[in-house]
């Protein structure tokens, strides 16, 4: 089942999110292709597949004894993933809670960087989610922000790894990194 879901997810990414064109990435690097996961993650089948695949990867870790309380990441790329994975886990013995990391603190009221924190306590283990990882820079900012919010980051899972050094950058900090799909997988179809 999971192999079929993964293959279907890769095909959907290629159809809805992959573009062969010159772009400047947020890292400032030039690239000859672009992956905009919003079209895939805002498609009902796309978010369903992504959420199932990520939840499955997390469930394997939980079954090996890891205590993972929730998932979250930088708005807006991780928002659908965080919500989707949380929803998929609803029937689990210990479901996963979602949190969002703002790009800037809320401008009024609580001035929070993190949303959804009433479902967590200091020290809870979480997985930081990303839609796409390139160099890993924004991912490490998300990890830092989650830690400053009192969470213990147990790993990073991305829907797509562009395979441009992000995995190595993240793992160099001691954080476990998992990619559901890689650029190589997308280009093979």
Backbone as ProteinMPNN parsed JSONL, in Angstrom:
{"seq_chain_A": "XXXXXXXXXXXXXXXXXXXXXXXXXXXXXXXXXXXXXXXXXXXXXXXXXXXXXXXXXXXXXXXXXXXXXXXXXXXXXXXXXXXXXXXXXXXXXXXXXXXXXXXXXXXXXXXXXXXXXXXXXXXXXXXXXXXXXXXXXXXXXXXXXXXXXXXXXXXXXXXXXXXXXXXXXXXXXXXXXXXXXXXXXXXXX", "coords_chain_A": {"N_chain_A": [[0.834, -1.206, 0.0], [1.88, 1.291, 0.906], [4.006, 1.736, -0.917], [2.607, 2.061, -3.331], [1.172, 4.368, -2.675], [3.284, 6.165, -2.31], [4.381, 6.232, -4.9], [2.187, 7.294, -6.297], [2.048, 9.789, -5.049], [4.495, 10.954, -5.839], [4.053, 11.143, -8.606], [1.914, 12.946, -8.628], [3.172, 15.22, -7.553], [5.006, 15.734, -9.6], [3.254, 16.407, -11.616], [1.736, 18.614, -10.577], [3.449, 20.328, -9.108], [6.135, 20.522, -9.934], [8.348, 22.369, -11.941], [10.193, 22.95, -14.844], [12.354, 25.361, -15.122], [14.214, 28.458, -15.022], [15.002, 29.768, -11.872], [15.3, 31.875, -8.956], [16.105, 30.83, -5.846], [14.919, 30.875, -2.39], [17.189, 30.794, -0.894], [18.892, 32.245, -2.375], [20.307, 31.016, -4.314], [20.675, 30.001, -7.761], [18.564, 28.045, -9.844], [17.608, 25.425, -12.121], [15.155, 24.335, -11.986], [11.938, 24.284, -10.367], [10.094, 23.691, -7.421], [7.008, 23.92, -6.292], [5.242, 23.202, -3.726], [2.726, 23.897, -2.821], [0.551, 23.614, -4.615], [0.277, 20.844, -4.765], [-0.082, 20.144, -2.056], [-2.398, 21.435, -1.416], [-4.255, 20.133, -2.788], [-6.806, 17.715, -2.592], [-6.179, 14.901, -2.756], [-3.427, 15.014, -2.784], [-2.663, 16.155, -0.257], [-3.732, 14.233, 1.382], [-2.205, 11.936, 0.68], [0.431, 12.851, 1.306], [0.174, 13.346, 4.066], [-0.49, 10.787, 5.046], [1.848, 9.35, 4.367], [3.88, 10.713, 5.779], [2.897, 10.489, 8.406], [3.052, 7.732, 8.672], [5.839, 7.342, 8.637], [6.494, 8.58, 11.029], [5.063, 7.027, 12.819], [6.434, 4.601, 12.755], [8.714, 5.294, 14.18], [7.573, 5.863, 16.67], [6.583, 3.342, 17.349], [8.962, 2.118, 17.845], [9.533, 3.037, 20.292], [9.918, 5.784, 20.688], [8.86, 8.828, 22.127], [6.733, 10.925, 20.79], [5.145, 13.936, 20.587], [4.035, 15.835, 18.85], [3.693, 17.638, 15.671], [5.004, 20.112, 13.476], [5.736, 23.229, 11.798], [7.276, 25.813, 9.82], [5.119, 28.404, 8.906], [4.06, 29.066, 5.679], [4.332, 26.785, 4.374], [4.499, 24.383, 5.901], [2.042, 24.232, 7.132], [-0.333, 22.87, 5.959], [0.676, 20.25, 6.033], [1.233, 19.801, 8.781], [-1.334, 19.978, 9.945], [-2.629, 17.969, 8.466], [-1.168, 15.59, 9.11], [-1.62, 15.482, 11.851], [-4.389, 15.096, 11.836], [-4.571, 12.569, 10.549], [-3.466, 11.013, 12.557], [-5.386, 10.903, 14.503], [-6.863, 8.66, 15.438], [-4.974, 7.187, 16.782], [-3.376, 5.726, 19.692], [-1.96, 7.679, 21.11], [-2.462, 10.538, 19.818], [-1.001, 12.865, 17.435], [-0.251, 16.244, 17.966], [-0.695, 19.399, 16.351], [1.387, 22.208, 15.52], [2.103, 25.579, 14.606], [4.653, 27.585, 13.209], [5.27, 30.917, 13.242], [6.387, 33.369, 10.809], [7.025, 35.829, 11.691], [6.621, 37.28, 14.953], [3.332, 37.257, 16.381], [1.535, 40.213, 15.853], [-0.095, 41.439, 17.716], [-1.995, 41.074, 20.757], [-1.027, 38.057, 22.132], [1.505, 37.97, 21.007], [2.836, 35.727, 20.023], [5.252, 33.409, 18.681], [4.831, 30.788, 18.133], [2.03, 28.79, 17.382], [-0.739, 26.989, 18.763], [0.201, 25.985, 21.11], [-0.979, 25.349, 23.573], [-1.484, 22.706, 23.615], [0.832, 21.486, 24.264], [3.626, 20.825, 26.468], [6.532, 22.113, 28.132], [9.466, 20.655, 26.89], [8.3, 18.599, 25.449], [8.569, 16.195, 22.841], [8.924, 16.758, 19.381], [8.34, 16.643, 15.821], [9.727, 18.478, 13.245], [8.24, 19.716, 10.383], [8.55, 20.088, 6.824], [7.741, 21.444, 3.618], [9.391, 21.562, 1.343], [12.872, 21.013, 1.176], [15.866, 22.697, 0.646], [18.621, 24.057, 1.023], [18.56, 23.825, 3.732], [18.601, 25.912, 5.503], [16.254, 27.483, 6.268], [14.886, 25.498, 7.548], [16.493, 24.928, 9.769], [16.147, 27.324, 11.12], [13.472, 27.052, 11.818], [13.676, 24.856, 13.547], [15.221, 26.019, 15.578], [13.422, 28.014, 16.47], [11.3, 26.435, 17.403], [12.594, 25.132, 19.497], [13.22, 27.341, 21.143], [10.667, 27.842, 21.922], [10.288, 25.927, 23.801], [10.102, 23.286, 22.997], [11.271, 19.963, 22.25], [13.108, 19.038, 19.654], [12.86, 16.244, 17.771], [13.446, 15.452, 15.256], [13.438, 16.027, 11.662], [11.139, 16.044, 9.038], [10.647, 16.081, 5.616], [8.509, 16.753, 2.844], [9.586, 16.926, 0.267], [12.911, 16.585, -0.762], [15.203, 18.589, -2.239], [17.734, 17.828, -2.739], [20.09, 19.387, -2.452], [22.024, 19.841, -0.527], [20.708, 20.328, 1.876], [19.909, 18.14, 3.525], [22.391, 17.197, 4.491], [23.307, 19.48, 5.842], [21.378, 19.755, 7.87], [21.589, 17.249, 9.197], [24.199, 17.5, 10.109], [23.934, 18.957, 12.397], [23.107, 17.15, 14.178], [20.491, 16.369, 14.02], [17.933, 14.131, 13.183], [17.041, 13.357, 9.866], [14.511, 12.997, 7.454], [13.34, 12.304, 4.245], [10.463, 12.192, 2.303], [10.095, 12.199, -0.444], [12.457, 12.57, -3.068], [14.355, 14.815, -5.204], [15.526, 13.295, -7.217], [13.747, 11.109, -7.414], [11.487, 12.4, -8.43], [12.385, 13.273, -10.935], [12.782, 10.879, -12.22], [10.361, 9.958, -13.194]], "CA_chain_A": [[0.0, 0.0, 0.0], [2.692, 2.497, 1.028], [4.731, 1.939, -2.166], [1.664, 2.627, -4.301], [0.892, 5.74, -2.246], [4.47, 6.955, -2.593], [4.45, 6.416, -6.35], [1.115, 8.22, -6.664], [2.441, 11.103, -4.538], [5.548, 11.465, -6.727], [3.407, 11.498, -9.881], [1.133, 14.165, -8.393], [4.14, 16.313, -7.415], [5.538, 16.027, -10.948], [2.177, 17.031, -12.398], [1.211, 19.857, -10.013], [4.388, 21.174, -8.371], [7.457, 20.6, -10.544], [8.46, 23.169, -13.165], [11.549, 23.07, -15.394], [12.578, 26.752, -15.514], [15.21, 29.163, -14.225], [14.451, 30.485, -10.728], [16.16, 32.204, -7.827], [15.513, 30.232, -4.656], [14.972, 31.729, -1.204], [18.58, 30.789, -0.435], [19.648, 33.109, -3.274], [20.897, 30.185, -5.362], [19.966, 29.835, -9.024], [18.215, 26.657, -10.129], [16.921, 25.241, -13.4], [13.827, 23.768, -11.752], [11.237, 24.835, -9.213], [9.081, 22.814, -6.842], [6.058, 24.67, -5.465], [4.405, 22.146, -3.172], [1.379, 24.357, -2.445], [-0.46, 23.031, -5.495], [0.078, 19.441, -4.389], [-0.57, 20.021, -0.676], [-3.752, 21.985, -1.323], [-5.079, 19.204, -3.57], [-7.27, 16.744, -1.594], [-5.429, 13.639, -2.794], [-2.043, 15.331, -2.451], [-2.472, 16.295, 1.186], [-4.041, 12.935, 1.963], [-1.04, 11.076, 0.494], [1.55, 13.389, 2.084], [-0.118, 13.146, 5.487], [-0.383, 9.349, 5.317], [3.247, 8.923, 4.254], [4.627, 11.291, 6.902], [2.403, 9.852, 9.636], [3.598, 6.373, 8.688], [7.253, 7.446, 9.032], [6.525, 8.912, 12.461], [4.528, 5.879, 13.565], [7.525, 3.634, 12.88], [9.564, 5.769, 15.281], [6.813, 5.7, 17.919], [6.544, 1.906, 17.64], [10.285, 1.747, 18.352], [9.645, 3.549, 21.645], [10.066, 7.239, 20.795], [7.698, 9.604, 22.574], [6.589, 12.112, 19.943], [3.891, 14.589, 20.957], [3.409, 16.61, 17.798], [4.358, 18.001, 14.419], [4.756, 21.487, 13.076], [6.802, 23.851, 11.033], [7.138, 27.201, 9.412], [3.984, 28.751, 8.074], [2.835, 28.449, 5.303], [4.633, 25.499, 3.749], [4.245, 23.225, 6.764], [0.691, 24.268, 7.721], [-1.197, 21.742, 5.58], [1.278, 18.994, 6.488], [1.046, 19.674, 10.224], [-2.739, 19.685, 10.185], [-2.949, 16.673, 7.863], [-0.57, 14.504, 9.892], [-2.363, 15.438, 13.105], [-5.691, 14.497, 11.532], [-4.364, 11.141, 10.289], [-3.124, 10.331, 13.806], [-6.474, 11.071, 15.477], [-7.279, 7.38, 16.02], [-3.866, 6.526, 17.469], [-3.448, 5.747, 21.153], [-1.498, 9.023, 21.473], [-2.426, 11.298, 18.564], [-0.027, 13.943, 17.3], [-0.815, 17.595, 17.939], [-0.044, 20.277, 15.377], [1.731, 23.585, 15.881], [2.595, 26.386, 13.492], [5.689, 28.56, 13.545], [5.099, 32.148, 12.465], [7.609, 33.982, 10.271], [7.22, 36.973, 12.595], [5.695, 37.102, 16.081], [2.011, 37.856, 16.236], [1.671, 41.646, 16.067], [-0.99, 41.939, 18.767], [-2.391, 40.021, 21.707], [0.019, 37.281, 22.8], [2.765, 38.146, 20.279], [3.442, 34.396, 19.931], [5.906, 32.878, 17.49], [4.27, 29.456, 17.914], [0.582, 28.651, 17.588], [-1.165, 25.645, 19.133], [1.054, 25.548, 22.203], [-1.714, 24.865, 24.751], [-1.486, 21.248, 23.523], [2.186, 21.022, 24.559], [4.309, 21.317, 27.661], [7.969, 22.246, 27.926], [10.192, 19.396, 26.76], [7.643, 17.625, 24.571], [9.292, 15.891, 21.6], [8.162, 17.041, 18.171], [8.988, 16.545, 14.514], [9.545, 19.666, 12.411], [7.87, 19.352, 9.015], [8.831, 21.026, 5.735], [7.222, 21.011, 2.327], [10.562, 21.366, 0.482], [14.161, 21.396, 1.756], [16.924, 22.941, -0.336], [19.901, 24.151, 1.73], [18.328, 23.522, 5.138], [18.665, 27.123, 6.316], [14.97, 27.834, 6.897], [14.539, 24.39, 8.436], [17.214, 25.119, 11.034], [15.479, 28.43, 11.82], [12.269, 26.464, 12.42], [14.127, 24.042, 14.68], [15.61, 26.949, 16.635], [12.222, 28.672, 16.992], [10.579, 25.42, 18.183], [13.352, 24.942, 20.744], [13.013, 28.527, 21.969], [9.313, 27.708, 22.444], [10.271, 24.892, 24.825], [9.919, 21.952, 22.434], [12.458, 19.154, 21.99], [12.98, 18.602, 18.257], [13.344, 14.871, 17.619], [13.778, 15.195, 13.862], [12.834, 16.809, 10.581], [10.633, 15.277, 7.895], [10.229, 16.928, 4.512], [7.798, 16.096, 1.745], [10.516, 16.833, -0.859], [14.307, 17.015, -0.608], [15.754, 18.994, -3.537], [19.07, 17.229, -2.795], [21.062, 20.456, -2.686], [22.808, 20.064, 0.674], [19.906, 20.506, 3.083], [19.985, 16.933, 4.364], [23.694, 17.176, 5.135], [23.353, 20.619, 6.77], [20.522, 19.431, 9.013], [22.176, 16.123, 9.927], [25.444, 17.957, 10.746], [23.584, 19.493, 13.713], [22.679, 16.028, 15.009], [19.046, 16.163, 13.871], [17.542, 13.068, 12.241], [16.373, 13.92, 8.691], [13.821, 12.042, 6.594], [12.65, 12.85, 3.078], [9.489, 11.271, 1.717], [10.378, 12.201, -1.885], [13.658, 13.312, -3.449], [14.384, 15.338, -6.58], [15.835, 12.162, -8.088], [12.514, 10.342, -7.623], [10.596, 13.202, -9.281], [12.933, 13.316, -12.289], [12.73, 9.539, -12.811], [9.071, 9.617, -13.819]], "C_chain_A": [[0.866, 1.252, 0.0], [3.476, 2.774, -0.248], [3.847, 2.545, -3.243], [1.342, 4.079, -3.962], [2.07, 6.652, -2.554], [4.581, 7.248, -4.089], [3.387, 7.421, -6.813], [1.462, 9.648, -6.236], [3.506, 11.734, -5.439], [4.956, 11.921, -8.058], [2.625, 12.799, -9.734], [2.054, 15.385, -8.243], [4.656, 16.714, -8.79], [4.502, 16.79, -11.77], [1.83, 18.436, -11.89], [2.266, 20.828, -9.466], [5.751, 21.376, -9.027], [7.409, 21.432, -11.824], [9.923, 23.231, -13.579], [11.686, 24.491, -15.914], [13.632, 27.361, -14.597], [14.516, 29.936, -13.097], [15.569, 30.85, -9.758], [15.451, 31.709, -6.58], [15.633, 31.175, -3.466], [16.379, 31.794, -0.616], [19.443, 31.743, -1.254], [20.306, 32.345, -4.415], [20.021, 30.178, -6.611], [19.687, 28.349, -9.232], [17.498, 26.585, -11.473], [15.593, 24.5, -13.241], [13.257, 24.346, -10.459], [10.229, 23.813, -8.737], [8.239, 23.658, -5.898], [5.033, 23.669, -4.939], [2.991, 22.595, -2.812], [0.297, 23.721, -3.324], [-0.745, 21.574, -5.163], [-0.557, 19.328, -3.009], [-1.935, 20.649, -0.46], [-4.726, 21.217, -2.22], [-5.524, 18.11, -2.601], [-6.476, 15.438, -1.591], [-3.973, 13.874, -2.395], [-1.807, 15.424, -0.961], [-2.785, 14.984, 1.894], [-2.819, 12.014, 1.869], [0.136, 11.548, 1.343], [1.357, 13.111, 3.564], [0.018, 11.679, 5.88], [1.067, 8.894, 5.336], [4.08, 9.461, 5.426], [4.201, 10.654, 8.22], [2.959, 8.441, 9.77], [5.054, 6.381, 9.132], [7.376, 7.745, 10.527], [6.057, 7.721, 13.292], [5.592, 4.793, 13.762], [8.419, 4.021, 14.053], [8.869, 5.589, 16.633], [6.779, 4.226, 18.329], [7.882, 1.378, 18.141], [10.546, 2.363, 19.729], [9.837, 5.052, 21.784], [8.758, 7.879, 21.233], [7.643, 10.87, 21.717], [5.201, 12.683, 20.176], [3.224, 15.304, 19.79], [4.298, 16.894, 16.614], [4.048, 19.455, 14.099], [5.924, 22.032, 12.301], [6.427, 25.255, 10.642], [5.915, 27.395, 8.523], [4.523, 29.303, 6.762], [3.068, 27.086, 4.7], [4.279, 24.294, 4.591], [2.821, 23.177, 7.306], [-0.191, 23.104, 7.27], [-0.642, 20.406, 6.061], [1.026, 18.767, 7.974], [-0.39, 19.28, 10.556], [-3.106, 18.302, 9.666], [-2.418, 15.504, 8.667], [-1.295, 14.364, 11.227], [-3.719, 14.744, 12.904], [-5.575, 12.992, 11.306], [-4.134, 10.38, 11.593], [-4.268, 10.301, 14.82], [-6.892, 9.761, 16.138], [-6.176, 6.644, 16.763], [-4.062, 6.598, 18.977], [-3.019, 7.113, 21.687], [-1.397, 9.833, 20.179], [-1.395, 12.426, 18.618], [-0.753, 15.286, 17.227], [-0.027, 18.438, 16.947], [0.312, 21.613, 16.012], [2.254, 24.283, 14.632], [3.645, 27.347, 14.014], [5.498, 29.764, 12.63], [6.44, 32.63, 11.924], [7.999, 35.204, 11.089], [6.28, 36.76, 13.774], [4.373, 37.808, 15.804], [2.087, 39.323, 16.658], [0.798, 42.218, 17.161], [-1.302, 40.791, 19.721], [-1.181, 39.367, 22.342], [1.409, 37.481, 22.212], [3.546, 36.828, 20.191], [4.17, 34.179, 18.615], [5.264, 31.547, 17.114], [2.781, 29.462, 18.222], [0.255, 27.198, 17.884], [-0.477, 25.119, 20.378], [0.313, 25.11, 23.472], [-1.812, 23.334, 24.748], [-0.137, 20.639, 23.895], [2.637, 21.535, 25.922], [5.806, 21.366, 27.346], [8.627, 20.868, 27.897], [9.529, 18.351, 25.901], [8.452, 17.452, 23.289], [8.374, 16.105, 20.402], [9.019, 16.77, 16.94], [8.686, 17.836, 13.761], [9.302, 19.194, 10.978], [8.221, 20.472, 8.048], [8.151, 20.522, 4.482], [8.372, 20.696, 1.377], [11.806, 21.81, 1.248], [15.165, 21.563, 0.624], [18.27, 22.943, 0.388], [19.772, 23.813, 3.207], [18.309, 24.738, 6.042], [17.361, 27.462, 7.012], [14.511, 26.73, 7.841], [15.218, 24.559, 9.789], [16.657, 26.301, 11.818], [14.203, 27.925, 12.493], [12.613, 25.637, 13.649], [14.477, 24.949, 15.86], [14.386, 27.594, 17.285], [11.422, 27.683, 17.841], [11.279, 25.195, 19.528], [13.183, 26.129, 21.682], [11.617, 28.526, 22.593], [9.176, 26.581, 23.462], [10.107, 23.48, 24.314], [11.261, 21.276, 22.189], [12.3, 18.567, 20.59], [13.668, 17.252, 18.077], [13.712, 14.541, 16.179], [13.061, 16.141, 12.931], [12.356, 15.829, 9.518], [10.18, 16.275, 6.842], [9.471, 16.116, 3.477], [8.753, 15.89, 0.576], [11.889, 17.363, -0.46], [14.832, 17.325, -2.005], [17.158, 18.437, -3.754], [20.131, 18.27, -3.171], [21.771, 20.834, -1.387], [22.018, 20.207, 1.963], [19.992, 19.341, 4.043], [21.28, 16.939, 5.164], [23.82, 18.3, 6.174], [22.566, 20.314, 8.039], [21.141, 18.312, 9.851], [23.474, 16.503, 10.631], [25.185, 18.545, 12.132], [23.108, 18.39, 14.663], [21.195, 15.714, 14.922], [18.788, 15.076, 12.836], [16.699, 13.676, 11.121], [15.756, 12.803, 7.859], [13.16, 12.796, 5.459], [11.69, 11.796, 2.546], [9.783, 11.091, 0.229], [11.658, 13.002, -2.106], [13.516, 13.829, -4.882], [14.612, 14.193, -7.562], [14.581, 11.334, -8.403], [11.567, 11.083, -8.58], [11.08, 13.176, -10.731], [12.893, 11.961, -12.991], [11.421, 9.242, -13.528], [8.815, 10.459, -15.059]], "O_chain_A": [[0.639, 2.169, -0.79], [3.608, 3.934, -0.638], [4.274, 3.433, -3.981], [1.25, 4.923, -4.854], [1.883, 7.782, -3.007], [4.843, 8.382, -4.488], [3.671, 8.296, -7.63], [1.203, 10.602, -6.97], [3.421, 12.918, -5.764], [5.325, 12.975, -8.574], [2.671, 13.656, -10.616], [1.743, 16.461, -8.753], [4.732, 17.902, -9.107], [4.84, 17.703, -12.524], [1.649, 19.351, -12.692], [2.003, 22.027, -9.37], [6.453, 22.33, -8.69], [6.546, 21.23, -12.679], [10.792, 23.531, -12.76], [11.205, 24.809, -17.001], [13.906, 26.833, -13.519], [13.558, 30.669, -13.34], [16.631, 30.228, -9.738], [14.327, 32.121, -6.291], [16.365, 32.163, -3.525], [16.716, 32.748, 0.085], [20.585, 32.023, -0.888], [20.803, 32.945, -5.368], [18.802, 30.326, -6.538], [20.486, 27.499, -8.839], [16.866, 27.547, -11.909], [14.979, 24.088, -14.226], [13.985, 24.823, -9.589], [9.582, 23.144, -9.544], [8.703, 24.061, -4.831], [4.072, 23.334, -5.631], [2.138, 21.755, -2.525], [-0.758, 23.333, -2.823], [-1.885, 21.121, -5.27], [-1.461, 18.518, -2.803], [-2.565, 20.42, 0.573], [-5.88, 21.615, -2.382], [-4.693, 17.611, -1.842], [-6.138, 14.926, -0.523], [-3.36, 13.028, -1.743], [-0.854, 14.839, -0.447], [-2.16, 14.662, 2.904], [-2.438, 11.384, 2.856], [0.772, 10.743, 2.024], [2.292, 12.682, 4.241], [0.579, 11.366, 6.93], [1.472, 8.138, 6.219], [4.894, 8.733, 5.994], [5.043, 10.318, 9.053], [3.298, 8.008, 10.872], [5.468, 5.526, 9.916], [8.262, 7.219, 11.201], [6.609, 7.451, 14.359], [5.642, 4.148, 14.809], [8.833, 3.162, 14.832], [9.502, 5.21, 17.619], [6.928, 3.9, 19.507], [7.944, 0.328, 18.781], [11.643, 2.233, 20.273], [9.914, 5.551, 22.907], [7.683, 7.508, 20.761], [8.439, 11.787, 21.918], [4.199, 11.994, 19.984], [1.997, 15.381, 19.728], [5.454, 16.478, 16.541], [2.97, 19.959, 14.412], [6.964, 21.387, 12.164], [5.411, 25.804, 11.068], [5.7, 26.677, 7.547], [5.505, 30.041, 6.843], [2.129, 26.309, 4.528], [3.808, 23.286, 4.064], [2.429, 22.166, 7.89], [-0.751, 22.408, 8.117], [-1.406, 19.524, 6.455], [0.648, 17.669, 8.382], [-0.63, 18.367, 11.346], [-3.81, 17.548, 10.338], [-3.134, 14.527, 8.886], [-1.555, 13.25, 11.68], [-4.128, 13.91, 13.712], [-6.392, 12.224, 11.815], [-4.558, 9.231, 11.724], [-4.117, 9.722, 15.896], [-7.247, 9.769, 17.316], [-6.422, 5.575, 17.321], [-4.821, 7.429, 19.476], [-3.638, 7.645, 22.609], [-0.359, 9.816, 19.518], [-0.981, 12.872, 19.688], [-1.744, 15.432, 16.511], [1.163, 18.212, 16.732], [-0.369, 22.088, 16.921], [2.782, 23.645, 13.722], [3.535, 27.86, 15.127], [5.556, 29.647, 11.406], [7.492, 32.343, 12.494], [9.175, 35.562, 11.163], [5.239, 36.121, 13.617], [4.313, 38.812, 15.094], [2.644, 39.637, 17.71], [0.943, 43.391, 17.504], [-0.894, 39.654, 19.483], [-0.394, 40.032, 23.015], [2.401, 37.181, 22.878], [4.774, 36.823, 20.277], [3.765, 34.692, 17.572], [5.161, 31.21, 15.935], [2.335, 30.064, 19.199], [0.876, 26.286, 17.338], [-0.562, 23.927, 20.674], [0.939, 24.544, 24.369], [-2.179, 22.733, 25.758], [0.027, 19.42, 23.851], [2.119, 22.519, 26.451], [6.273, 20.73, 26.401], [8.38, 20.028, 28.762], [10.126, 17.306, 25.64], [8.955, 18.421, 22.722], [7.213, 15.696, 20.404], [10.244, 16.682, 17.014], [7.529, 18.242, 13.652], [10.055, 18.384, 10.437], [8.193, 21.651, 8.403], [7.996, 19.315, 4.296], [8.34, 19.682, 0.68], [11.8, 22.859, 1.893], [15.301, 20.697, -0.24], [18.983, 21.94, 0.368], [20.775, 23.543, 3.867], [18.027, 24.612, 7.234], [17.351, 27.704, 8.218], [13.822, 26.999, 8.825], [14.595, 24.359, 10.832], [16.687, 26.293, 13.049], [13.892, 28.327, 13.614], [11.926, 25.708, 14.668], [14.081, 24.686, 16.995], [14.319, 27.707, 18.509], [10.915, 28.058, 18.898], [10.626, 25.082, 20.565], [13.021, 25.945, 22.888], [11.397, 29.122, 23.648], [8.074, 26.307, 23.938], [9.983, 22.552, 25.113], [12.267, 21.943, 21.95], [11.455, 17.7, 20.368], [14.886, 17.132, 18.212], [14.237, 13.461, 15.909], [12.211, 16.935, 13.333], [13.075, 14.902, 9.144], [9.423, 17.201, 7.135], [9.757, 14.939, 3.262], [8.753, 14.828, -0.047], [12.011, 18.45, 0.106], [14.902, 16.44, -2.858], [17.71, 18.565, -4.847], [20.945, 18.063, -4.071], [22.084, 22.003, -1.166], [22.607, 20.208, 3.044], [20.133, 19.538, 5.25], [21.269, 16.714, 6.374], [24.373, 18.093, 7.254], [23.03, 20.581, 9.147], [21.209, 18.417, 11.076], [23.821, 15.898, 11.645], [26.099, 18.627, 12.953], [22.75, 18.66, 15.81], [20.694, 14.877, 15.673], [19.356, 15.1, 11.745], [15.756, 14.422, 11.386], [16.399, 11.788, 7.592], [12.496, 13.809, 5.681], [12.07, 10.64, 2.362], [9.729, 9.978, -0.294], [11.911, 13.989, -1.415], [12.686, 13.356, -5.658], [13.971, 14.129, -8.611], [14.388, 10.91, -9.543], [10.928, 10.466, -9.431], [10.271, 13.07, -11.653], [12.962, 11.897, -14.219], [11.377, 8.361, -14.387], [7.78, 10.304, -15.707]]}, "name": "protein", "num_of_chains": 1, "seq": "XXXXXXXXXXXXXXXXXXXXXXXXXXXXXXXXXXXXXXXXXXXXXXXXXXXXXXXXXXXXXXXXXXXXXXXXXXXXXXXXXXXXXXXXXXXXXXXXXXXXXXXXXXXXXXXXXXXXXXXXXXXXXXXXXXXXXXXXXXXXXXXXXXXXXXXXXXXXXXXXXXXXXXXXXXXXXXXXXXXXXXXXXXXXX"}
